[in-house]
Amino acid sequence: MSWLFDPPEQTEFILISREFVFRVERVIASCEDCNPKAEIPFDLVLDYITGRSGAFVEYILECPARCLRCSAEITEKTLVECNAEV
């Protein structure tokens, strides 16, 4: 568990700008707060949209996303359901 304080060298940290967060919000149909069946971590949605993925990719949101259904905050690990657009 020492990597919690000292991440592996191959970890790639990607800053997601406020503008990009607002664009990605449009693909979110619901979140874990308003839909108990939400099962996709938001960071996997970011993987898909950015074309990046891997065990050592971490996203840092400039601001939290918002669920368009219930207005709850969505962070990197929040579970979501997506629109058919994804």
N, C-alpha and C positions, 0 to 999 in steps of 0.2 A: 504494500500500500504506500510505499514511499513516493510513487509517482504522483500522488495527490499534491505533493508539495514541490516535486521536481519532475515535471512532465517529460516523457521521452523526447529525445532530440528530434524525432521525425514528426512530432505533432505539428500540424498546420493550423494556425488560428486565423479565421477569416472574419473580418469585420463586415457586418451586414448593415448598410446605411439605412437611415430612416426612410428615404424614398423607396428603396428596394423592399423594406418591410411592408410599406403601404401597398405596393404592387402585389406582393405575395399574399397579403390578407384576402385578396379577391378569390383565391382558390380554396379558402377554408370555408366549409359548409357549417361546421360546428366544432366545439371543443369538449374536453372532458367535463367541464362545469355544467354544460347544458345537454350533453349527450353521453350517457353512460356507455354507449357502444363505440365511442371514439377510441381508436387503437393505433394510430400512426403517430409516432413522435414527430414533432414539428421539425426537428433537425433532419429527419429523413426526407421531408418535403423540400427542405433547403438543398439537400444533396441532389435531388432530382432536378430542381430548377437551376441550380448553379452548375450542374454537371460534375460536381466533385463528390467524392465519397471515400471512405476508408476508415479503418479503425482509429486513425489518429488525426481526423479532421474535427475541429471544434469551431463552432460558430459563436460569435459575440454580437448580439443585437445592439445597435445604437439605442434603440428604444424597444419595449415589448410590442409585439403585434397585438391586435384586438380581434376577438371573435366577432364577426359581423352579425351573429345571431343573438348573443347575450352580452356582448361588450366586455367579457372577462379578458384579463391579460393572458397573453400566450408567450411563453418563453421557449427556449430551445428544446426543452424536454417535455413540454405540454403535449398531451395526446389530442389529436385532431382527426376529423373526418374531412375529406376533400370533395370539392365539386367534381363533376365528370370531366372538367377541363384539364385535369392533370393526367 
